[in-house]
Amino acid sequence: MEKITGMIFDIKRYSIHDGPGIRTTFFLKGCPLSCWWCHNPEGISAEPVMTYRAGRCISCGECIAVCPTGAWSRRPDGTPERDMTKCTSCRACERRCPTTAIQFAGRTISVADVVAEAKKDIPFFDASGGGVTFSGGEPILQPLFLGAALQALREEGIHTAVDTSGCAPEQDLLRIAEYTDLFLFDVKIVDQTLHELYTNAKNDHILSNLKALDAWLAKGGQKNISIRIPLIPGVNDSEAGLLQAITFIRSLRSVQSVHILPYHSAGSAKYRNIGMEYRMGSTQPPSAEEVERVLALFRGHGIDAVQGG
């Protein structure tokens, strides 16, 4: 089991926003959704993705010299330009770049590696009630690796959480539930038409997966689901849409908390770095008054929602 491997694009230590306490978060590659506001676009593809930070580049030309397929060339101003249609992800440019302007998001890691990394932070987990969170991307798209890692961490007595969009096969979701202490389950948009527009996927199976997980946990009297709602101005912040979410959440029995996560554009630069368009444009974060309006709406319907977390 320890030799089973998965593909990750980041490890974040000392996180306080991915579940209770201080946590070590592993970000797994691959996601079936393409949310307009996604702040980890480098995690959408299941394969390694090249990131190029122009601000670090000194135009030395090493990437051009070493590339075997001609994916790098010079612009008239001397700065390098990439043609991703020619890139084979051989990583020669990454290895040669002297300023780390070129890096690939995506590397293989074993279950044994996950456990070893997590055990370094046990003192922080014990002091804060923290643990390990698996995020993404959509971590459940790597079910064998995720399940084995969760089981191994359970054997070490380390608290586990899975941050999921719910867009994964139901059998894989329920299979990992046995070794997961907490699910951070995103409810982005309940309306199917709007969900498909803004995420490029329908949500009927996502909502049915949440119902199935809720029923499975309820059998054991477990309240192990934390609902997370990204609050996106002009997308899911209408009263009608929020009431749809409230009605759905109130039908569940295994929810321990509801978190409202205000939109931010902190990940917008990542799109430029990987050559993708950021479709949220100049959208601004919701005001404090708007967030409070949403929280009051939930609380008025018997759901003690909180901001962030």
KAWO-V443205 format. One record per run of one state. SS is the DSSP state (helix for helix, strand for strand, loop for the rest). FROM is the first residue (numbers start at 1). LEN is the number of residues. Records with the same first field share a line. If there is no record, write none. Layout:
BEGIN
SS: FROM-LEN / FROM-LEN
END
This chain:
BEGIN
loop: 1-4 / 16-7 / 29-12 / 44-5 / 53-1 / 57-5 / 67-5 / 75-5 / 83-9 / 97-5 / 106-1 / 120-2 / 129-2 / 136-3 / 156-4 / 165-5 / 178-4 / 187-5 / 200-4 / 220-5 / 232-7 / 251-4 / 263-5 / 275-13 / 301-5 / 308-2
strand: 5-11 / 23-6 / 49-4 / 72-3 / 80-3 / 102-4 / 107-4 / 131-5 / 160-5 / 182-5 / 225-7 / 255-8 / 306-2
helix: 41-3 / 54-3 / 62-5 / 92-5 / 111-9 / 122-7 / 139-17 / 170-8 / 192-8 / 204-16 / 239-12 / 268-7 / 288-13
END
